[in-house]
Amino acid sequence: MYGWIWRHLPGNAWVRAMISLVLVLAVVYLLFQYIFPWAEPLLPFNEVTVDNGMAAVR
């Protein structure tokens, strides 16, 4: 897959590397701005089930 993308990018190796960097940064931005916030309520990370059977001592 990465080879296919690399072959289809225009320019020499330096231009391809810069375009690849911009594409990676765009994907990371989209993940953090849209995908992760959408998926966060669906994940069970806030459901803590660790309990030792004793009341909390303060």
Beta strands, then each sheet from edge to edge (+ up, - down):
end
